[in-house]
Amino acid sequence: MAPLSTRRSSTRRSAALLAVGIVLPLSVLAACSQGGDDEAEGTLTRPDIAATSRGRVADGGSLRWAVDALPATLNAFQADADGITQRVTGAVLPTLFTQDERGRPQRDADYLAAADLVQREPRQVVVYKLNPRAVWNDGKALSAADFEAQWKALRGRDRAYWTAHNDGYERIDRVERGADAHQVKITFAKPYADWASLFSPLYPRSVMRTPDAFNDSARNDLKVSAGPFRVGPRSNREGTLTLVRDPKWWGDRAKLDKLVLRAASRDERAESLAAGKLDVAEVSPAAAARITAAGKHREKGGEGKRTAVPPADRRLRGLVVRKSLEPFYTQLALNGASGPLADERVRRAVARAIDRDAVATSVLKPLGLPAAPLGSHVFMAGQHGYEDNSDAIGGPDPKAAQALLADAGWQERKEGTAKGASGRGTAGRKQAAAPGEGPGTEDAGRGDAGADEKGSRDSGGKAAAAPVRMKDGKRLTLRFVLPEGAGAEVLRSVGERIARQLDAVGIRTEISKVGDAGYFRDHIAAGTYDLALYSWPATAYPATDARPVFAKPQPAADGSLLVEQNYTRVGTDQIDQLFEQASTELDADASRDLVGRADARIWAAAGSIPLYQRPELVAVRPGVVNAGAFGLSSPRYQDLGFRK
């Protein structure tokens, strides 16, 4: 077997894997023809941000927003950029297109007067018309020189630039001034459907013009910016990065004086909010439940009920939990590189043995969120372009799963009464309540695997005998890797539920709990697992961003296997071809159709089984408006603030 390796490629996804609140605008072509809500399937969970008109937002003040850690770089195109990098750039740099609550693009008129695909043949040509008022805060106007410098830095020809990816930029032939100083003309050497994804964020020429400037000048500061805020003081000791209202901004004046990003442990956020040290913080489901319980007690009133709320939680009264669904989904990944899962029939058997509805319900229903499994690898429910393609693999059917295993040569043998049918001593154990998830692969909160699966116990209360599958003298056993940290209770409870469902058809699982720090790097990316749970962000540009995630692994000259970001190691030539066609199709509807066809084939290959869209739980202090759980939409930073 060839050794496995990964190649750094498109990292809008990998950098965002642990990110929160990333901005992923859709193609401007879709914007030109966007229809009503009936164009997207699935239930949309709308943003919950206490939306308030600017006239009702107070002028001034500082909003303290919790982050996991201060950003390692402010250059969004470097490999160590993350979701906090995206948050900063969204407030201080041009993002040419933002997205609405359905993930549809909205041209930001503060930067663009227009953006047009003016020519398709013989070469694709796009013309940006810049807002004449748009200037960097050093007084220089945004211009074609900034676009050209960014293209040259990101096109991949000069390895001295430490770039994370060159997606789309490598297809550009030239960038030049248009009819006047406010026009930018971009000519492509190869058609690129996702052209509207380029140049967001846009950096000033000073950051992009040389490798040294690109690599180092924007790591901890941005001396030149163009947004409602500018980068202010950073204190690594206090764990704060302050964004300050920029008086040079030409658009709607930021309501806040300062936006302070403060590094805060998730275990301490509820208390920090109650103590007035934070104003906005994503919290675990357990913390959200405490806040909600305290609020309900306040509403009911009555001294006689005061004991229902622990004394330590009484100070949480007044806080509000904003709820939506993040543009991330949690999946069951099946490593098809070797072992039993190299056989597509076994992977399909795993998929048919899992009740995704039950899994989604156990996580989302207690939070009051739509409890439906996700039907796509590339779009979220309610997002423009979403289609449920899960019928390509079929619904839960234990008999079909058993037939697939038998066809693959795994024959059933009966054993006596099972003592923890999975061999972990945990089958049939009830789990704690209040499930949910936090960012990235380290999902937070307490999970509820629910009651024992139907049929797992006989009338005498003993665990029912689980079938055993054997082939060539070996038992069918899969290593199920899960994170062991305090913030991963939900993943572990979901993993236990899935393990019991697999036990019922004769697929034994050995759960291996590993440290959070190396969970993704040492196991998922390295390929040392059979089954694993982790999350991917949604993308508004699946033809570009989803391709490396599902690309067929290719052998390298040194004998290793180049998997790009396809950590399941499952792919087909047909999937690759559909993504390639989608990336060059300039008709937005046709491109989305090709991506949808690729998604159906990804389902059929059964390397990745989407389970549910992740919950987004954000606690805010009283009076905070236009902030909270943004769902699919982009924050409008100049409107954040406090109610008058």
C-alpha positions in Angstrom: 0.0 0.0 0.0 1.4 3.4 -0.9 2.1 5.7 2.0 -0.4 8.4 2.5 0.3 12.1 2.4 -1.6 15.3 2.1 -0.9 18.3 -0.2 -1.7 21.8 0.8 -4.1 23.1 -1.8 -7.3 25.0 -1.5 -7.5 26.0 2.1 -10.5 28.3 2.1 -12.0 25.1 3.6 -9.0 23.8 5.7 -8.3 27.2 7.2 -11.9 27.5 8.0 -12.3 24.0 9.5 -12.0 25.4 13.0 -13.5 28.8 12.0 -16.6 30.5 13.2 -18.5 33.1 11.2 -16.6 32.9 7.9 -17.9 34.9 5.0 -18.5 32.8 1.9 -20.3 34.9 -0.8 -21.9 33.3 -3.8 -21.2 33.9 -7.4 -22.4 37.3 -8.8 -23.9 35.4 -11.6 -26.4 33.9 -9.1 -26.9 37.4 -7.8 -28.0 38.6 -11.2 -30.7 35.9 -11.4 -31.6 35.1 -7.8 -35.1 34.0 -7.3 -37.5 33.6 -4.5 -37.2 31.4 -1.4 -38.6 28.4 -3.4 -35.4 28.1 -5.3 -33.7 26.5 -2.3 -34.9 23.2 -0.7 -34.8 22.5 3.0 -35.8 24.4 6.0 -34.0 27.7 6.4 -33.0 28.6 9.9 -32.8 32.4 9.9 -30.2 34.6 11.7 -31.0 35.5 15.3 -29.2 38.8 15.9 -31.8 41.2 17.3 -31.9 43.0 14.0 -32.4 46.7 14.6 -32.4 49.7 12.3 -29.3 52.0 12.6 -31.5 54.8 14.0 -32.3 52.7 17.0 -28.6 51.8 17.7 -26.7 54.0 20.2 -23.6 55.9 19.0 -20.4 54.8 20.7 -19.3 52.2 23.2 -17.1 49.1 23.0 -18.4 45.6 22.1 -16.3 42.8 23.6 -16.6 39.6 21.4 -15.2 36.3 22.6 -12.8 34.4 20.4 -10.9 31.1 21.0 -7.5 32.8 20.4 -6.1 35.9 18.8 -5.4 35.4 15.0 -2.0 34.0 14.1 -2.0 36.2 11.0 -4.1 39.0 9.5 -3.3 37.8 6.0 -6.3 35.6 5.0 -4.3 33.9 2.2 -1.7 32.3 4.5 -2.0 28.8 5.7 -2.4 29.7 9.4 -5.3 32.1 8.8 -8.5 31.1 10.6 -12.0 32.2 11.2 -10.8 35.0 13.5 -8.6 36.3 10.6 -11.8 36.3 8.6 -13.6 38.2 11.3 -11.0 40.9 11.3 -10.7 41.3 7.6 -14.5 41.5 7.3 -14.4 44.6 9.4 -11.3 46.3 8.1 -10.8 45.3 4.4 -12.9 45.3 1.2 -15.1 42.2 0.8 -16.7 42.7 -2.6 -19.7 40.5 -2.0 -21.4 39.7 1.3 -24.3 37.2 1.6 -27.8 37.3 2.9 -29.7 34.9 5.1 -30.0 32.3 2.3 -26.3 32.5 1.4 -27.1 34.6 -1.7 -24.6 37.3 -2.8 -25.1 40.9 -2.3 -22.8 43.4 -4.0 -21.4 45.7 -1.4 -22.0 49.1 -2.9 -19.4 50.7 -0.6 -16.8 49.0 -2.7 -18.4 48.1 -6.1 -20.7 50.2 -8.3 -20.9 47.2 -10.6 -19.3 43.8 -11.4 -20.1 42.4 -14.9 -19.1 39.4 -16.9 -18.8 41.4 -20.2 -17.3 38.7 -22.4 -17.4 34.9 -22.6 -15.6 34.2 -25.9 -12.9 33.9 -27.0 -11.9 34.6 -23.4 -13.8 35.4 -20.3 -13.6 39.1 -19.3 -14.9 40.6 -16.1 -15.0 44.3 -15.3 -15.3 45.7 -11.8 -16.5 49.3 -11.4 -15.2 50.6 -8.2 -17.0 53.1 -6.0 -15.2 56.4 -6.6 -15.3 57.1 -2.9 -13.5 53.9 -2.0 -10.1 54.8 -0.6 -7.5 53.2 1.6 -7.1 55.0 4.9 -3.7 56.3 3.7 -5.6 58.4 1.2 -4.9 56.4 -1.9 -7.9 55.2 -4.0 -8.6 51.5 -4.5 -7.3 50.8 -8.0 -6.3 48.2 -10.6 -2.8 48.2 -9.1 -4.1 46.6 -5.9 -6.0 43.9 -7.9 -2.9 43.2 -10.0 -0.6 42.9 -7.1 -2.9 40.4 -5.4 -3.3 38.4 -8.5 0.5 38.1 -9.0 1.0 37.2 -5.4 -1.6 34.5 -5.4 -1.3 32.9 -8.9 1.3 30.4 -7.7 4.2 31.2 -9.9 6.5 32.6 -7.3 7.1 30.1 -4.5 8.6 32.8 -2.3 5.1 33.9 -1.5 3.8 31.7 1.4 0.3 31.3 -0.1 -2.3 28.8 1.1 -3.9 28.4 -2.3 -4.1 29.9 -5.7 -7.6 28.8 -6.7 -8.9 30.9 -9.5 -6.0 33.3 -9.6 -4.0 30.8 -11.6 -6.6 31.0 -14.4 -6.2 34.8 -14.8 -4.2 35.9 -17.9 -4.0 39.6 -17.0 -5.3 42.3 -14.7 -5.4 45.9 -16.0 -7.0 49.3 -15.7 -10.3 49.6 -17.5 -11.9 52.6 -19.3 -10.9 54.9 -16.4 -9.2 54.8 -13.0 -12.3 53.3 -11.3 -12.5 50.3 -13.5 -10.6 47.0 -13.3 -10.5 44.7 -16.2 -9.7 41.0 -15.6 -9.1 38.6 -18.5 -9.0 34.9 -17.9 -6.9 32.3 -19.7 -9.3 29.6 -18.7 -13.0 30.0 -17.9 -13.7 30.3 -14.1 -17.2 30.0 -12.9 -16.4 31.2 -9.4 -14.7 34.4 -10.5 -16.7 36.4 -7.9 -14.9 34.7 -5.1 -11.6 36.4 -6.1 -10.2 39.5 -4.5 -12.2 39.1 -1.2 -10.7 40.3 1.0 -8.8 42.8 -1.1 -5.4 43.9 0.4 -3.6 47.1 -0.5 -0.7 46.8 -2.9 1.8 47.4 -0.1 0.9 44.0 1.4 1.0 42.0 -1.8 3.8 43.6 -3.9 6.8 41.6 -2.6 7.2 38.1 -0.9 8.6 39.7 2.2 5.6 42.1 2.5 3.1 39.3 1.9 4.8 36.9 4.3 5.4 39.2 7.2 3.8 42.7 7.0 0.2 41.6 7.8 0.9 39.1 10.5 0.0 41.2 13.5 -1.1 44.5 12.0 -2.6 46.1 9.0 -1.1 49.6 8.6 -3.4 50.3 5.6 -7.0 49.2 5.5 -10.4 50.3 4.0 -13.4 49.5 6.2 -15.6 50.8 9.0 -12.9 49.8 11.4 -9.1 49.7 11.4 -6.8 47.5 13.4 -5.9 49.0 16.7 -3.9 47.8 19.8 -3.1 44.2 20.3 -2.2 42.8 23.8 -1.1 39.2 23.8 -0.8 39.4 27.6 -4.5 40.4 28.0 -5.5 38.3 24.9 -7.2 41.3 23.1 -7.2 42.7 19.7 -9.0 46.0 19.3 -10.6 47.3 16.1 -11.2 51.0 16.2 -13.7 53.1 14.3 -12.0 54.4 11.2 -12.8 58.1 10.5 -11.5 57.7 6.9 -14.4 55.3 6.2 -16.7 56.7 3.6 -19.7 54.5 4.2 -22.2 54.4 7.1 -20.3 55.4 10.2 -19.6 52.5 12.6 -21.9 52.8 15.6 -19.3 51.4 17.9 -16.1 53.2 19.0 -14.3 49.9 19.4 -14.8 46.3 18.6 -12.7 44.2 21.0 -11.9 40.6 20.2 -11.0 38.9 23.5 -9.6 35.4 23.8 -11.7 33.5 26.3 -12.0 29.9 27.4 -15.4 28.4 26.5 -15.7 27.0 30.0 -15.6 30.6 31.4 -17.7 32.5 28.9 -21.0 32.4 30.7 -19.5 33.7 33.9 -17.5 36.4 31.9 -20.7 37.5 30.3 -22.5 37.7 33.6 -19.6 39.7 35.1 -19.6 42.2 32.3 -16.3 41.2 30.9 -17.8 40.1 27.5 -20.8 41.2 25.5 -21.0 38.5 22.8 -19.8 34.9 23.1 -20.5 31.6 21.4 -21.3 29.1 24.1 -21.7 25.4 24.6 -25.2 23.8 24.7 -24.7 23.2 28.5 -24.0 26.9 29.1 -26.9 27.9 26.8 -29.2 25.6 28.9 -28.0 27.3 32.1 -28.7 30.8 30.7 -32.1 29.8 29.4 -33.1 28.2 32.7 -32.1 31.3 34.5 -34.2 33.4 32.1 -37.2 31.2 32.5 -37.0 31.5 36.2 -36.9 35.2 36.0 -40.0 35.3 33.7 -42.0 33.0 36.0 -40.9 34.8 39.2 -41.8 33.7 42.6 -39.5 33.2 45.6 -40.8 29.6 45.9 -39.2 28.6 42.7 -35.9 30.3 43.3 -34.3 27.0 44.3 -34.9 25.7 40.7 -31.9 27.8 39.6 -28.5 27.1 41.2 -27.2 30.1 43.1 -24.2 30.3 40.8 -26.5 30.7 37.8 -28.7 33.5 39.2 -26.3 36.1 37.8 -26.9 34.7 34.3 -30.4 36.3 34.4 -30.6 38.9 31.7 -28.4 37.2 29.2 -30.0 36.0 26.0 -29.1 33.0 23.9 -29.3 33.6 20.1 -29.8 30.4 18.1 -29.4 29.5 14.5 -27.5 26.8 12.4 -23.9 27.4 11.4 -22.7 27.0 7.8 -20.9 23.8 8.9 -22.0 20.2 8.9 -20.9 17.3 11.0 -20.2 14.1 9.0 -19.2 10.5 9.5 -16.0 10.0 7.6 -15.2 6.5 6.3 -11.5 5.9 5.4 -11.5 4.0 2.2 -7.7 3.7 1.8 -7.4 0.2 3.2 -9.1 -2.4 5.3 -12.8 -3.4 5.1 -13.8 0.1 4.1 -11.8 -0.1 0.9 -14.8 -2.1 -0.3 -17.6 0.2 -1.4 -20.1 -2.4 -0.4 -19.0 -2.2 3.2 -19.0 1.6 3.1 -22.6 1.5 1.8 -23.6 -1.0 4.4 -22.3 1.5 7.1 -24.4 4.2 5.5 -27.5 2.1 5.3 -27.1 1.0 9.0 -27.1 4.5 10.3 -30.4 6.3 11.2 -29.4 9.9 10.4 -32.8 11.2 11.4 -32.3 9.8 14.9 -28.8 11.3 15.1 -29.9 14.8 14.0 -32.9 14.7 16.4 -30.7 13.8 19.3 -28.5 16.8 18.7 -30.8 19.5 17.5 -34.3 18.9 18.9 -33.4 19.6 22.5 -32.0 23.0 21.3 -35.3 23.9 19.6 -33.7 23.8 16.2 -34.9 22.0 13.0 -34.0 18.4 13.6 -33.5 17.2 10.1 -30.4 15.4 8.7 -28.5 17.3 6.0 -28.9 16.0 2.4 -25.9 17.6 0.7 -22.1 17.7 1.0 -21.9 21.1 -0.6 -24.8 23.3 0.6 -26.7 23.9 3.8 -30.5 23.4 4.0 -32.2 26.6 2.8 -29.0 27.8 1.1 -29.3 28.9 -2.5 -28.5 25.8 -4.5 -29.3 23.2 -1.8 -30.7 19.8 -2.9 -31.2 16.7 -0.9 -29.2 14.0 -2.8 -29.1 11.4 0.0 -31.4 9.1 -2.0 -28.3 8.2 -4.0 -27.3 6.0 -1.1 -30.7 5.3 0.4 -32.3 5.6 3.8 -31.7 3.5 6.9 -32.3 -0.2 6.2 -30.5 -2.8 8.4 -31.6 -5.6 6.1 -30.1 -3.9 3.1 -26.9 -3.2 5.1 -26.7 -6.9 6.0 -27.2 -8.0 2.4 -24.4 -5.6 1.3 -22.0 -7.1 3.9 -22.9 -10.6 2.9 -22.2 -9.7 -0.8 -18.8 -8.4 0.3 -18.0 -11.7 1.8 -18.6 -10.9 5.5 -20.7 -13.8 6.6 -22.9 -13.7 9.8 -22.2 -15.9 12.8 -24.3 -15.9 15.9 -22.9 -15.3 19.4 -24.5 -15.5 22.8 -25.9 -12.6 24.7 -23.8 -9.6 24.1 -22.0 -7.8 26.9 -21.7 -4.4 25.3 -22.2 -5.6 21.8 -19.6 -3.3 20.3 -16.9 -4.7 22.5 -16.5 -1.4 24.3 -18.7 -2.2 27.3 -20.9 0.8 26.5 -23.8 -0.6 24.3 -27.1 0.2 25.7 -25.8 2.9 28.0 -27.9 6.0 28.3 -26.2 9.3 27.7 -26.5 12.8 29.3 -29.0 15.3 27.9 -28.7 18.8 26.2 -26.6 18.0 23.1 -25.0 20.5 20.7 -21.7 21.5 19.2 -19.0 24.2 19.2 -16.5 25.1 16.4 -14.6 22.8 14.2 -13.9 19.2 15.1 -14.1 20.0 18.8 -17.8 20.2 19.3 -18.9 21.5 22.7 -21.7 20.7 25.0 -23.3 17.7 26.5 -24.7 15.1 24.1 -27.7 12.8 24.3 -27.3 9.5 22.6 -30.9 9.0 23.6 -32.6 5.8 24.9 -31.4 2.4 23.9 -32.0 1.6 20.2 -35.2 -0.3 19.5 -34.6 -4.0 19.5 -31.3 -3.7 21.4 -32.8 -5.4 24.5 -35.0 -8.4 24.8 -38.1 -8.7 27.0 -35.9 -9.9 29.8 -33.9 -6.7 29.9 -30.7 -8.3 28.7 -28.8 -6.9 25.7 -29.9 -8.7 22.6 -27.2 -10.8 20.8 -25.5 -8.8 18.1 -24.6 -10.6 14.9 -20.9 -11.2 14.2 -19.5 -10.8 10.7 -16.4 -12.9 9.7 -14.3 -13.1 6.6 -11.1 -15.1 6.1 -11.1 -15.9 9.8 -11.2 -12.2 10.9 -14.1 -10.4 12.5 -15.4 -7.2 10.9 -14.1 -4.5 13.2 -13.6 -0.8 12.5 -11.6 1.7 14.6 -13.8 4.6 15.5 -11.6 7.7 16.5 -13.2 10.4 18.6 -11.8 13.4 20.5 -11.6 13.0 24.3 -11.6 16.7 25.4 -14.2 18.3 27.7 -15.7 20.1 24.7 -16.4 17.0 22.6 -19.2 15.4 24.6 -21.6 15.7 21.6 -19.3 14.0 19.2 -18.7 11.2 21.6 -22.4 10.7 22.3 -23.2 10.7 18.6 -20.3 8.2 18.1 -21.8 5.9 20.7 -25.2 6.1 19.0 -23.7 5.3 15.6 -21.7 2.4 17.1 -24.8 0.8 18.5 -26.5 1.1 15.1 -23.6 -0.6 13.5 -23.5 -3.3 16.1 -27.0 -4.3 15.2 -25.9 -5.3 11.7 -22.7 -7.0 12.7 -20.2 -4.2 12.3 -18.1 -4.1 15.5 -16.5 -0.8 16.4 -13.5 -0.1 18.7 -13.8 3.5 19.9 -10.5 5.2 20.4 -10.6 8.5 22.3 -7.6 10.7 21.4 -6.4 14.1 22.5 -8.0 17.1 20.9 -4.7 18.7 19.9 -3.7 15.9 17.6 -7.2 14.6 16.7 -7.3 16.1 13.2 -3.6 16.3 12.4 -2.5 12.9 13.7 -5.6 10.9 12.8 -7.9 12.5 10.3 -5.3 14.0 8.0 -2.8 11.2 8.6 -5.4 8.6 7.7 -5.0 6.5 11.0 -8.7 5.8 11.5 -11.6 3.8 9.9 -14.5 5.9 11.2 -14.3 9.5 12.5 -16.6 12.5 13.1 -15.6 16.0 12.1 -17.0 19.1 10.5 -16.7 20.9 7.1 -17.8 24.4 6.4 -20.3 25.1 3.7 -19.1 26.9 0.6 -20.7 29.3 -1.8 -18.2 28.2 -4.4 -18.4 24.3 -4.3 -17.0 23.9 -7.8 -13.8 25.3 -6.5 -13.8 24.6 -2.8 -15.4 21.2 -2.7 -13.2 19.7 -5.5 -10.1 19.1 -3.3 -12.2 17.7 -0.5 -13.6 15.0 -2.8 -10.9 14.6 -5.4 -9.7 11.1 -6.2 -6.4 10.5 -4.5 -3.5 10.3 -7.0 -0.1 8.5 -6.7 2.9 10.7 -6.4 6.4 10.1 -7.8 7.7 9.2 -4.4 5.2 6.4 -3.9 2.9 8.4 -1.6 -0.7 9.2 -2.2 -1.7 12.8 -2.8 -5.1 13.2 -1.1 -5.3 17.0 -1.1 -8.1 17.5 1.4 -9.9 14.3 0.7 -9.2 12.7 4.1 -11.6 9.8 3.4 -9.4 8.8 0.5 -12.6 8.0 -1.5 -13.0 9.5 -4.9 -13.8 8.7 -8.6 -12.9 10.0 -12.0 -16.5 10.9 -12.6 -16.7 13.1 -9.5 -13.5 14.9 -10.6 -14.8 15.5 -14.1 -18.1 16.9 -12.9 -16.3 19.4 -10.6 -14.0 20.4 -13.4 -16.9 21.0 -15.7 -18.7 23.0 -13.1 -15.7 25.2 -12.5 -15.5 26.2 -16.1 -19.3 26.6 -16.7 -20.2 30.3 -16.8 -23.9 29.7 -16.6 -24.7 29.7 -12.8 -27.6 27.4 -13.0 -25.7 24.9 -15.2 -22.7 25.0 -12.9 -24.9 24.3 -9.8 -26.5 21.4 -11.6 -23.1 19.9 -12.3 -22.1 20.3 -8.7 -25.4 18.7 -7.6 -24.6 15.7 -9.9 -21.2 15.4 -8.3 -22.8 15.5 -4.8 -25.1 12.6 -5.7 -22.1 10.5 -6.8 -20.2 11.5 -3.6 -23.2 10.0 -1.7 -23.1 6.9 -3.8 -19.4 6.4 -3.1 -20.1 6.5 0.6 -16.9 8.0 1.9 -18.6 10.9 3.7 -22.0 10.7 5.4 -23.4 14.2 6.4 -25.3 13.9 9.6 -26.6 17.4 10.6 -25.9 21.1 10.3 -24.2 22.3 13.4 -26.0 24.5 16.0 -24.9 28.0 16.5 -25.5 29.2 20.1 -24.4 32.8 21.0 -25.0 34.4 24.3 -25.3 38.2 24.5 -25.6 40.8 27.2 -28.8 42.9 27.4 -29.1 45.6 24.8 -26.7 44.1 22.3 -28.2 44.4 18.8 -27.3 43.3 15.2 -25.1 40.6 16.7 -25.5 37.0 17.7 -26.1 33.9 15.6 -25.6 35.0 12.0 -26.4 31.7 10.3 -25.6 31.9 6.6 -25.5 35.7 6.5 -22.5 38.1 6.8 -22.2 40.4 9.7 -22.6 44.1 8.9 -19.9 45.4 11.3 -20.8 49.1 11.1 -24.3 48.3 12.5 -23.1 46.3 15.5 -23.8 48.0 18.8 -26.2 48.6 21.7 -29.9 49.6 21.7 -30.6 53.2 22.5 
